[in-house]
Amino acid sequence: MATEEEKSERFKRVAENRTNKIIDQLRLLGNCANKSNYEYREEDVKKIFSAIEAELKESKSKFQAKSRNKKFEL
């Protein structure tokens, strides 16, 4: 069974790698803003960032305290 320190170290390693991959991909997406190479509509840009923001919100909520399992009380 993994110790708390091993879990913490594994989290740091995995989270750093995944975060850096996401940042790299966002930078690549930013390259699509170059109008001399690409043509796009503002509506397309809004759809892209709406999808990214929704997924970011979903991921962020997983790290926050879960209050959904509370029992109802009067």
C-alpha distances in whole Angstrom, upper triangle without the diagonal:
4,7,10,12,10,10,13,14,13,15,18,19,19,21,23,24,24,27,29,29,30,33,34,35,36,39,40,40,43,45,46,48,50,53,55,53,52,53,52,53,51,50,48,46,46,44,42,41,41,38,36,36,35,32,31,32,30,27,28,28,24,23,25,25,25,28,29,27,30,32,36,38,41
4,7,8,6,6,10,11,10,12,15,15,15,18,20,20,21,23,25,26,27,29,31,32,34,36,37,38,40,42,43,45,47,51,52,50,49,51,49,50,49,48,46,44,43,42,39,38,38,36,34,34,33,30,29,30,28,25,25,26,22,21,23,23,24,27,28,27,29,32,35,38,41
4,5,5,6,9,10,11,12,14,15,16,18,20,21,22,24,26,27,28,30,32,33,34,36,38,39,40,42,44,46,48,52,53,51,50,52,50,51,50,49,47,45,44,43,40,39,39,37,34,34,34,31,29,30,28,25,25,26,22,21,23,22,24,27,28,27,29,32,35,37,40
4,5,5,6,9,10,10,12,14,15,16,18,20,21,22,24,26,26,28,30,31,32,34,36,37,38,41,42,44,46,49,51,49,48,50,48,49,47,46,44,42,42,41,38,37,37,35,32,32,31,29,27,27,26,23,22,23,20,18,20,19,21,24,26,25,26,29,33,35,38
4,5,5,6,8,10,11,12,14,15,16,18,20,21,22,24,25,27,28,30,31,33,35,36,37,39,41,43,45,48,50,48,47,49,48,49,47,47,44,42,42,41,38,37,37,35,32,32,32,29,27,28,27,24,23,24,21,19,21,21,23,27,29,28,30,33,36,38,41
4,5,5,6,8,10,11,12,14,15,17,18,20,21,23,24,26,27,29,30,32,33,35,36,38,40,42,44,47,49,47,46,48,47,48,46,46,43,41,41,40,37,36,36,34,31,32,32,28,27,28,27,23,23,24,21,19,22,23,24,28,29,28,30,34,37,39,42
4,5,5,6,9,10,10,12,14,15,16,18,20,21,22,24,26,27,28,30,31,32,34,36,38,40,42,45,47,45,44,46,44,45,43,43,41,39,38,37,34,33,33,31,28,28,28,25,24,24,23,20,20,21,18,16,18,19,21,24,25,25,27,30,34,36,39
4,5,5,6,9,10,10,12,14,15,16,18,20,21,22,24,26,27,28,30,31,32,35,37,38,40,44,46,44,43,45,43,44,42,42,40,37,37,36,33,32,32,30,27,27,27,24,22,23,22,19,18,20,17,15,17,18,20,24,26,25,27,31,34,36,39
4,5,5,6,9,10,11,12,14,15,17,18,20,21,23,24,26,27,29,30,32,34,36,37,39,43,44,42,42,44,43,44,42,42,40,37,37,36,33,32,33,31,28,28,29,25,23,25,24,20,20,22,20,17,20,21,24,27,29,29,31,34,37,39,43
4,5,5,6,8,10,11,12,14,15,17,18,20,21,23,24,26,27,29,30,32,34,36,38,41,43,41,40,42,41,42,41,40,38,36,36,34,31,30,31,29,26,27,27,23,22,24,22,19,19,21,18,16,20,21,23,26,28,28,30,33,37,39,42
4,6,5,6,8,10,10,12,14,15,16,18,20,21,22,24,26,27,28,30,32,34,36,39,41,39,38,40,38,39,38,37,35,33,33,32,29,27,28,26,23,23,23,20,18,20,19,15,15,17,15,13,16,18,20,23,25,25,27,31,34,36,39
4,6,5,6,8,10,10,12,14,15,16,18,20,21,22,24,25,27,29,31,32,34,38,40,38,37,39,38,39,37,37,35,32,32,32,29,27,28,26,23,23,24,21,19,21,20,17,16,19,17,14,17,20,22,25,27,28,30,33,36,38,42
4,6,5,6,9,10,11,13,14,16,17,19,20,21,23,25,26,28,30,32,34,37,38,36,36,38,37,38,37,37,35,32,33,32,29,27,29,27,23,24,25,22,20,22,22,18,18,21,19,17,20,23,25,28,29,30,33,36,39,41,45
4,6,5,6,8,10,11,12,14,15,17,18,20,21,23,24,26,28,30,32,35,37,35,34,36,35,36,35,35,32,30,30,29,26,25,26,24,21,22,22,19,17,20,19,15,16,19,16,15,19,21,23,26,27,28,31,34,37,40,43
4,5,5,6,8,10,10,12,14,15,16,18,20,21,22,25,26,28,30,34,35,33,33,34,33,34,32,32,30,28,28,27,24,22,23,21,18,19,20,16,14,17,16,12,13,16,14,12,16,19,21,24,25,26,29,32,35,38,41
4,6,5,6,9,10,10,12,14,15,16,18,20,21,23,25,27,29,32,34,32,31,34,32,34,32,32,30,27,28,27,24,23,24,23,19,20,21,18,16,19,19,15,15,19,17,15,19,22,24,27,29,30,32,36,38,41,44
4,6,5,6,9,10,11,12,14,16,17,18,20,22,24,26,28,31,32,30,30,32,31,33,32,32,29,27,28,27,23,22,24,22,19,20,22,18,17,20,20,16,17,20,19,17,21,24,26,29,30,31,34,38,40,43,46
4,5,5,6,9,10,11,12,14,15,16,18,20,22,24,26,29,31,29,28,30,29,30,29,29,26,24,25,23,20,19,21,19,15,17,18,15,13,16,16,13,14,17,16,15,19,22,23,27,27,29,32,35,37,40,43
4,5,5,6,9,10,11,12,14,15,17,19,21,22,24,28,30,28,27,29,27,29,27,27,25,22,23,22,19,18,19,18,14,15,17,14,12,15,15,12,13,16,15,14,18,21,23,26,27,29,31,35,37,40,43
4,5,5,6,9,10,11,12,14,15,17,19,21,23,26,28,26,26,28,27,29,27,28,25,23,24,23,20,19,21,19,16,17,19,17,15,18,19,16,16,20,19,18,21,25,27,30,31,33,35,39,41,44,46
4,5,5,6,9,10,11,12,14,16,18,20,22,25,26,24,24,26,25,27,26,26,23,21,22,22,18,18,20,18,15,17,18,15,14,18,18,15,17,20,19,19,22,26,27,31,31,33,36,39,41,44,47
4,5,5,6,9,10,10,12,14,16,18,20,23,25,23,22,24,23,24,23,23,20,18,19,18,15,14,16,14,11,13,15,12,11,15,15,13,14,18,17,17,20,24,25,28,29,31,33,37,39,42,44
4,5,5,6,9,10,11,13,15,16,18,22,24,22,21,23,22,24,23,23,21,18,19,19,15,14,17,16,12,14,17,14,13,16,17,15,16,19,20,19,22,25,27,30,31,33,36,39,41,43,46
4,5,5,6,9,10,11,13,15,17,20,22,20,20,22,22,24,23,24,21,18,20,20,16,16,19,18,14,17,19,17,16,19,20,18,19,23,23,22,25,29,30,34,34,36,39,42,44,47,49
4,5,5,6,9,10,11,14,16,19,20,18,17,20,19,21,20,21,18,16,18,17,13,13,16,14,12,15,17,14,14,18,19,17,18,22,22,22,25,28,30,33,33,35,38,41,43,46,48
4,5,5,6,9,10,12,14,17,19,18,17,18,17,19,18,19,16,13,15,15,11,11,14,13,10,12,15,13,12,16,18,16,17,21,21,21,24,28,29,32,32,35,37,40,42,44,47
4,5,5,7,9,10,12,16,17,16,16,18,17,19,19,20,17,15,17,17,14,13,17,16,13,15,19,17,16,19,21,20,20,24,25,24,27,31,32,35,35,38,40,44,45,48,50
4,5,5,7,10,11,14,16,13,13,16,16,18,18,20,16,14,17,17,13,14,17,16,14,17,19,18,18,21,22,21,22,26,26,26,29,33,34,37,37,39,42,45,47,50,52
4,5,5,8,10,13,15,13,12,14,13,15,15,16,13,11,13,13,10,10,14,13,11,14,17,16,16,19,20,20,21,24,25,26,28,32,33,35,35,38,40,44,45,48,50
4,5,6,8,11,13,12,11,13,13,15,14,16,13,11,13,14,11,11,15,15,13,15,18,18,17,20,22,21,22,25,27,27,29,33,34,36,37,40,42,45,46,49,51
4,5,6,9,11,9,9,12,13,15,16,18,15,13,16,17,14,14,18,18,16,19,21,21,20,24,25,25,26,29,30,30,32,36,37,40,40,43,45,48,50,52,54
4,5,8,10,8,6,9,9,12,13,14,12,10,14,14,11,13,16,16,15,18,20,20,20,23,25,25,26,29,30,31,33,36,37,40,40,43,45,48,49,52,54
4,6,9,8,7,9,8,11,11,13,11,9,13,14,12,13,16,17,16,18,21,21,21,24,26,26,26,29,31,31,33,37,38,40,40,43,45,48,49,52,54
4,6,6,6,8,10,13,13,16,14,13,16,18,16,16,20,21,20,22,25,25,24,27,29,29,30,33,34,35,37,40,42,44,44,47,49,52,53,56,57
4,5,5,6,8,11,12,15,14,13,16,18,16,18,21,22,21,23,26,26,27,29,31,31,32,35,37,37,39,43,44,46,46,49,51,54,54,57,59
4,6,8,11,14,16,19,17,16,20,21,20,21,24,25,24,27,29,29,30,32,34,34,35,38,39,40,42,46,47,49,49,52,54,57,58,60,62
4,7,10,14,16,18,16,15,19,20,18,20,23,23,23,25,28,28,28,31,32,32,34,36,38,38,40,44,45,47,47,50,52,55,56,59,61
4,7,10,13,15,12,12,16,16,15,17,20,20,20,23,25,25,26,28,30,30,32,34,35,37,38,42,43,45,44,47,50,53,53,56,58
4,7,10,12,10,11,14,15,14,17,19,20,20,23,24,25,26,28,30,31,32,34,36,37,39,42,43,45,44,47,50,52,53,56,57
4,7,8,7,8,11,11,11,14,16,17,17,19,21,22,23,25,27,28,29,31,33,35,36,39,40,42,41,44,46,49,49,52,54
4,5,5,7,9,10,11,13,14,16,17,19,20,22,23,25,26,28,29,31,33,34,35,39,39,40,40,43,45,48,48,50,52
4,5,5,6,9,10,11,12,14,15,16,18,20,21,22,24,26,27,28,31,32,33,36,36,38,37,41,42,45,45,48,49
4,5,5,6,9,10,10,12,14,15,16,19,20,21,23,24,25,27,29,31,32,35,35,36,35,38,40,43,43,45,47
4,5,5,6,9,10,11,13,14,15,17,18,20,21,23,24,26,28,30,31,34,34,36,35,38,40,43,43,46,47
4,5,5,6,8,10,11,12,14,16,16,18,20,21,22,24,26,28,29,32,33,34,34,37,39,42,42,45,46
4,5,5,6,9,10,10,12,14,15,16,18,20,21,22,25,26,27,30,30,32,31,34,36,39,39,42,43
4,6,5,6,9,10,11,12,14,15,17,18,20,21,23,25,26,29,29,31,30,33,35,38,38,41,42
4,6,5,6,9,10,11,12,14,16,17,18,20,22,24,25,28,29,30,30,33,35,38,39,42,43
4,5,5,6,8,10,10,12,14,15,16,18,20,21,22,26,26,28,28,31,33,36,37,39,41
4,5,5,6,9,10,10,12,14,15,16,19,21,21,24,25,26,25,29,31,33,34,37,38
4,6,5,6,9,10,11,12,14,16,17,19,21,24,24,25,24,28,30,33,33,36,38
4,5,5,6,9,10,11,12,14,16,17,19,22,23,25,24,27,30,33,34,37,39
4,5,5,6,9,10,10,12,14,16,17,20,21,22,22,26,28,31,31,34,36
4,5,5,6,9,10,11,13,15,16,19,19,20,20,23,25,28,29,32,34
4,5,5,6,8,10,11,13,15,18,18,20,20,22,25,28,29,32,35
4,5,5,6,9,10,11,13,16,17,20,20,23,25,28,29,32,34
4,6,5,6,9,10,11,14,15,17,17,20,22,25,26,29,31
4,5,5,7,9,10,13,13,15,15,18,20,23,24,27,30
4,5,5,7,9,13,13,16,16,18,21,24,26,29,32
4,5,6,7,11,12,15,15,18,20,24,25,28,30
4,5,5,8,9,11,12,14,16,20,21,24,27
4,6,8,8,11,12,14,16,20,22,25,28
4,7,9,12,13,15,17,21,23,25,28
4,6,9,11,13,15,18,20,22,25
4,6,9,10,11,15,17,19,22
4,6,7,9,12,15,17,20
4,5,6,9,11,13,16
4,6,8,10,13,16
4,6,9,12,16
4,6,9,13
4,6,10
4,7
4
